[in-house]
Amino acid sequence: MNVLGIESSCDDTAAGVSRDRRILSNITSAQSVHWEYGGVVPELASRAHLELILPAIDAALGQAGLDWKGVDAIAVTRGPGLVGSLLVGLCTAKALALAHHKPWLGVNHLEGHVWSVWGTDPGWSAPFVCLIASGGHTEIVHVKGFGQYALMGSTRDDASGEAFDKVAQLLDLPYPGGPEVDKLARSGDPGAVKLPRALMNEPGFEMSFSGLKTAVRLYMEKNPALSAQGRADLAASFEAAVSDVLTGRTLDAARSAGVDRVAVVGGVSLNTGLRASMDKASQAAGIRCIFPPPRLCGDNGAMIALAGAERLERGERSGDETTATPALDEMSFFLP
C-alpha cells in the first residue's frame, strides 16, 4: 500500500510516502517567516501552509515516482497542534481524497512520532519504551504493540523543547533555538554551572523543566556580563541538565517495564548532548537505544504515512465528520 502522509500541526509543512514500512519520499518545508519573531505565530503559520502544502505534496509524489493512480490512501495529522495549521492539512487531505477517490485517515501526531522508529528500522518491534521529546511534548511511553501505548511519565510543565527555545531567547540566540543551544554548548563545560535536575529523586517517571529554565534566568541576572565562554558553559550546563533528566527517567522506565530497548523520537532527539548521554547510559545498562535519522526527528510527513498505513491496512477510515482537534486528548492515545 502506497500511503501519502501530510503533516501540518505547527510550522513545518510536510508530505511523505511510505510503502510496507519503507519511506519512498519525505519532503519538509520549514517556514522562515517566524524567525524574526523568535517563535511560531499561529496565523502566519496557517497562511504559509496554504502556500506550501500543495507543492510539498507534489514534490513527495515526484520523489516517490508516483502519480495519483499509484496512491492507495492518504493519512493526515488531525491533532494535537495549532488549529489553523491542522485545518489546512486536514481540509487538503479531504479534498484530495474526494477528488481522487482515495480512502483517508486522521492520525494522532504522537503516534506519528512513535512510528518514525519503523522508518529508521523496519524490523524494529515492540515492546519498547519510547521517549517523545519535542517543542510541545515530553512523554515516556511503554509501546506494548501497535495501538497499545501506556503513558509512564510526562513533564508537569514545560516540554523539553520549549525549555530549549526559552533558554535560547535568554542567551540571545536566533530562532529556532534548540539547534543554536546545541551548537553553543559544544564549546562549553557541562559542569561549569550547577543547575537543578527536578524530580530526579522522587519515585515515578515525571519530569519538570520550568524550574531549570528559571534557574538559567536567575544565573544570568546575577552574572549580566557573561563572556563568550561563560555563555557556552551555561548552554552546556543547561543541555546536560535536560539530558540527565530525560536519560535517567527513560532508562528507569525501561527497567520498570522490563524491556531492553528504548527509542528517542521528536525534535529534541536531534540534540547531540542527549544522544551522547543516552548512548552512554543505555550501553552501560545493557539496553539498546535507537534514534531516528535527522530527517525523521522533527515533524514530517513520512512518519504520518507510516502510522496511517498500519491503521489503514487494518481497515480503519475517517469520514466527513472527522475534524481538526487542536487539543486532542493526549490520554486518548494511551491505555490505562
C-alpha positions as CSV (number, residue, x, y, z in Angstrom):
1,M,0.0,0.0,0.0
2,N,1.4,3.4,-1.0
3,V,0.2,5.9,1.6
4,L,0.7,9.7,1.3
5,G,1.2,11.3,4.7
6,I,0.5,15.0,5.3
7,E,1.8,16.8,8.4
8,S,0.9,20.5,9.3
9,S,0.4,20.5,13.0
10,C,2.7,23.5,13.7
11,D,5.1,25.4,11.4
12,D,6.5,22.6,9.2
13,T,4.6,21.9,6.0
14,A,5.4,18.3,5.2
15,A,4.4,15.4,3.0
16,G,5.8,11.9,2.5
17,V,5.0,8.5,1.0
18,S,5.5,5.1,2.6
19,R,5.2,1.5,1.3
20,D,5.4,-1.6,3.5
21,R,7.2,0.3,6.4
22,R,9.7,1.8,3.9
23,I,9.9,5.5,3.2
24,L,9.7,6.4,-0.5
25,S,9.8,10.1,0.0
26,N,9.9,12.8,2.7
27,I,9.6,16.5,1.9
28,T,9.5,19.2,4.6
29,S,9.2,22.9,4.0
30,A,10.3,25.0,7.0
31,Q,8.6,28.3,7.5
32,S,11.3,31.0,7.9
33,V,8.6,33.7,8.4
34,H,8.6,33.0,12.1
35,W,12.3,33.5,12.7
36,E,12.2,37.3,13.2
37,Y,9.5,36.8,16.0
38,G,11.5,34.3,18.0
39,G,8.7,31.8,17.9
40,V,5.7,30.4,15.9
41,V,3.0,32.9,15.0
42,P,-0.1,30.7,14.5
43,E,-1.8,33.0,11.9
44,L,1.3,33.3,9.9
45,A,1.8,29.5,10.1
46,S,-1.7,28.9,8.7
47,R,-1.1,31.2,5.8
48,A,2.3,29.7,5.0
49,H,0.8,26.2,5.0
50,L,-1.7,27.3,2.3
51,E,1.1,28.4,0.1
52,L,3.4,25.4,0.7
53,I,1.2,22.3,1.1
54,L,0.4,21.5,-2.5
55,P,4.0,22.0,-3.7
56,A,5.2,19.7,-0.8
57,I,2.7,17.0,-1.8
58,D,3.7,17.3,-5.5
59,A,7.3,17.0,-4.5
60,A,6.7,14.0,-2.3
61,L,4.8,12.2,-5.1
62,G,7.5,13.0,-7.6
63,Q,10.3,11.8,-5.3
64,A,8.4,8.6,-4.8
65,G,7.9,8.2,-8.5
66,L,4.1,8.1,-8.2
67,D,1.2,9.8,-9.7
68,W,-2.3,9.8,-8.1
69,K,-3.1,6.5,-9.7
70,G,-0.3,5.0,-7.6
71,V,-1.5,6.4,-4.3
72,D,-3.7,3.9,-2.4
73,A,-4.6,6.1,0.6
74,I,-4.0,9.4,2.4
75,A,-3.0,9.9,6.1
76,V,-3.0,13.3,7.7
77,T,-2.4,14.7,11.2
78,R,-5.7,15.6,12.9
79,G,-4.2,16.7,16.3
80,P,-2.9,17.8,18.6
81,G,-1.5,21.1,17.2
82,L,-2.4,24.6,16.1
83,V,-6.0,24.7,14.9
84,G,-5.4,26.8,11.8
85,S,-2.4,24.7,10.8
86,L,-4.2,21.4,11.3
87,L,-7.2,22.6,9.3
88,V,-5.1,23.4,6.3
89,G,-3.7,19.9,6.2
90,L,-6.9,18.2,7.1
91,C,-9.0,20.1,4.5
92,T,-6.4,19.5,1.9
93,A,-6.4,15.7,2.6
94,K,-10.2,15.6,2.5
95,A,-10.3,17.4,-0.8
96,L,-7.7,15.3,-2.4
97,A,-9.3,12.1,-1.2
98,L,-12.6,13.2,-2.6
99,A,-11.1,14.3,-5.9
100,H,-9.1,11.2,-6.5
101,H,-11.5,8.7,-4.8
102,K,-9.0,7.6,-2.1
103,P,-9.7,6.5,1.4
104,W,-8.2,8.7,4.1
105,L,-7.4,8.7,7.8
106,G,-6.8,11.3,10.5
107,V,-3.7,10.4,12.6
108,N,-2.6,11.3,16.1
109,H,0.6,13.3,15.9
110,L,2.1,11.5,18.8
111,E,1.6,8.1,17.1
112,G,3.4,9.5,14.1
113,H,6.5,10.3,16.2
114,V,6.4,6.8,17.7
115,W,6.2,5.3,14.2
116,S,9.3,7.3,13.0
117,V,11.2,4.4,14.7
118,W,9.9,2.0,12.0
119,G,11.1,4.4,9.3
120,T,14.5,4.1,10.9
121,D,14.5,0.3,11.3
122,P,11.6,-1.6,9.5
123,G,12.5,-4.7,11.5
124,W,12.0,-2.9,14.9
125,S,9.3,-4.5,17.0
126,A,7.5,-3.9,20.3
127,P,7.7,-3.9,23.2
128,F,10.0,-1.0,23.9
129,V,10.0,2.3,25.8
130,C,9.8,5.5,23.7
131,L,10.7,9.0,24.8
132,I,8.8,11.6,22.8
133,A,10.7,14.9,23.2
134,S,9.8,17.9,21.2
135,G,8.7,21.6,21.5
136,G,5.2,20.6,22.5
137,H,5.6,17.2,24.1
138,T,7.7,15.3,26.6
139,E,6.3,11.9,27.4
140,I,7.7,8.4,28.2
141,V,5.6,5.7,26.6
142,H,5.6,2.0,27.0
143,V,4.9,0.7,23.5
144,K,3.4,-2.7,24.0
145,G,2.3,-3.2,20.4
146,F,0.6,-1.4,17.6
147,G,-2.1,0.9,19.1
148,Q,-1.1,-0.2,22.6
149,Y,0.7,2.7,24.3
150,A,0.8,3.2,28.0
151,L,1.9,6.5,29.4
152,M,4.6,6.1,32.1
153,G,5.6,9.7,32.7
154,S,5.5,13.2,31.3
155,T,6.5,16.7,32.0
156,R,4.4,18.6,34.6
157,D,5.0,21.9,33.0
158,D,7.3,22.9,30.0
159,A,8.1,20.5,27.3
160,S,11.9,19.9,27.0
161,G,12.0,21.5,23.5
162,E,10.1,24.6,24.8
163,A,12.7,24.9,27.6
164,F,15.5,24.8,24.9
165,D,13.8,27.6,22.9
166,K,13.2,29.8,26.0
167,V,16.8,29.4,27.2
168,A,17.9,30.3,23.6
169,Q,16.0,33.5,23.9
170,L,17.7,34.2,27.3
171,L,21.1,33.7,25.6
172,D,20.0,35.9,22.7
173,L,20.3,33.1,20.2
174,P,18.3,33.1,16.9
175,Y,15.1,31.0,16.4
176,P,14.7,28.1,16.2
177,G,16.6,27.9,19.5
178,G,17.2,24.2,20.2
179,P,19.9,23.7,17.5
180,E,21.5,27.0,18.4
181,V,21.9,26.0,22.1
182,D,23.3,22.7,21.0
183,K,25.8,24.4,18.8
184,L,26.9,26.8,21.5
185,A,27.1,24.0,24.1
186,R,29.7,22.1,22.1
187,S,32.4,24.6,23.2
188,G,31.2,24.8,26.8
189,D,31.9,22.9,30.0
190,P,28.7,21.0,31.1
191,G,29.9,21.0,34.7
192,A,30.6,24.8,34.9
193,V,27.2,25.9,36.3
194,K,25.2,23.9,38.9
195,L,21.7,23.6,37.7
196,P,18.7,21.6,39.1
197,R,17.5,18.2,37.9
198,A,13.9,18.4,39.2
199,L,12.1,15.3,40.5
200,M,15.1,13.0,39.9
201,N,15.0,11.8,43.5
202,E,11.2,11.3,43.5
203,P,9.6,8.0,42.6
204,G,7.9,7.6,39.2
205,F,8.9,9.0,35.8
206,E,7.5,12.5,36.0
207,M,9.7,15.4,34.8
208,S,9.8,19.2,35.1
209,F,11.8,21.8,33.2
210,S,10.2,25.1,34.3
211,G,12.5,25.5,37.4
212,L,15.5,24.7,35.2
213,K,14.6,27.5,32.9
214,T,14.1,29.9,35.8
215,A,17.5,28.8,37.2
216,V,19.2,29.8,34.0
217,R,17.4,33.2,34.0
218,L,18.4,33.9,37.6
219,Y,22.0,32.9,36.9
220,M,22.1,35.4,34.0
221,E,20.7,38.1,36.2
222,K,23.4,37.5,38.8
223,N,26.1,37.4,36.0
224,P,25.0,40.1,33.5
225,A,28.4,40.4,31.8
226,L,29.0,36.8,30.8
227,S,31.9,36.2,28.4
228,A,31.5,34.2,25.3
229,Q,33.0,31.2,27.1
230,G,30.6,31.8,30.0
231,R,27.6,31.7,27.7
232,A,28.9,28.5,26.2
233,D,29.4,27.0,29.7
234,L,25.9,28.0,30.7
235,A,24.5,26.4,27.5
236,A,26.4,23.2,28.0
237,S,25.3,23.0,31.7
238,F,21.7,23.5,30.7
239,E,21.9,20.9,28.0
240,A,23.5,18.5,30.4
241,A,20.7,19.0,33.0
242,V,18.0,18.3,30.4
243,S,19.9,15.3,29.1
244,D,20.4,13.9,32.6
245,V,16.7,14.1,33.3
246,L,15.5,12.6,30.0
247,T,18.1,9.9,30.1
248,G,17.6,8.9,33.7
249,R,13.8,8.9,33.6
250,T,13.7,7.0,30.3
251,L,16.1,4.2,31.3
252,D,14.4,3.9,34.7
253,A,11.1,3.5,32.9
254,A,12.6,0.8,30.6
255,R,13.8,-1.2,33.7
256,S,10.5,-0.8,35.3
257,A,8.7,-2.0,32.2
258,G,11.1,-5.0,31.9
259,V,12.2,-4.1,28.3
260,D,15.7,-4.0,26.9
261,R,15.1,-1.4,24.1
262,V,14.3,2.3,24.1
263,A,13.7,4.8,21.3
264,V,14.1,8.5,21.4
265,V,11.9,10.5,18.9
266,G,10.8,14.1,18.3
267,G,12.8,17.3,17.6
268,V,14.8,17.2,20.8
269,S,16.2,13.8,19.8
270,L,18.4,15.7,17.4
271,N,20.3,17.2,20.3
272,T,23.9,15.9,20.4
273,G,24.2,16.1,24.1
274,L,21.1,14.0,24.7
275,R,22.3,11.4,22.1
276,A,25.7,11.1,23.8
277,S,24.1,10.8,27.3
278,M,21.5,8.3,26.2
279,D,24.0,6.2,24.2
280,K,26.5,6.0,27.1
281,A,23.9,5.3,29.8
282,S,22.0,2.7,27.7
283,Q,25.2,0.8,26.8
284,A,26.1,0.7,30.5
285,A,22.7,-0.6,31.3
286,G,22.7,-3.2,28.6
287,I,19.8,-1.5,26.8
288,R,19.6,-1.0,23.1
289,C,18.8,2.6,22.1
290,I,17.7,3.8,18.7
291,F,17.3,7.4,17.4
292,P,15.7,8.3,14.0
293,P,17.9,10.0,11.5
294,P,17.6,13.8,11.4
295,R,15.0,13.8,8.6
296,L,12.6,11.9,10.8
297,C,13.2,13.7,14.1
298,G,11.2,16.8,13.5
299,D,7.6,16.9,12.3
300,N,7.5,15.2,8.9
301,G,5.1,13.6,6.5
302,A,6.8,10.2,6.3
303,M,6.0,9.4,10.0
304,I,2.3,10.2,9.4
305,A,2.3,7.9,6.4
306,L,3.9,5.1,8.4
307,A,1.5,5.4,11.3
308,G,-1.5,5.8,9.0
309,A,-0.6,2.9,6.8
310,E,-0.8,0.5,9.7
311,R,-4.3,1.6,10.6
312,L,-5.5,1.8,7.0
313,E,-4.4,-1.8,6.4
314,R,-6.4,-2.8,9.4
315,G,-9.5,-1.3,7.8
316,E,-9.7,2.0,9.7
317,R,-11.1,5.0,7.8
318,S,-12.1,8.6,8.6
319,G,-15.2,10.3,7.3
320,D,-16.5,13.8,6.7
321,E,-17.3,14.2,10.4
322,T,-13.6,14.0,11.3
323,T,-12.2,17.4,12.0
324,A,-9.0,19.0,13.3
325,T,-8.7,18.6,17.1
326,P,-6.0,21.0,18.4
327,A,-6.4,19.9,22.0
328,L,-6.7,16.2,21.1
329,D,-6.8,14.5,24.4
330,E,-3.4,13.0,24.7
331,M,-4.6,10.5,27.1
332,S,-6.9,9.0,24.4
333,F,-3.7,7.9,22.8
334,F,-2.7,5.8,25.8
335,L,-4.1,2.7,27.5
336,P,-4.9,2.8,31.3
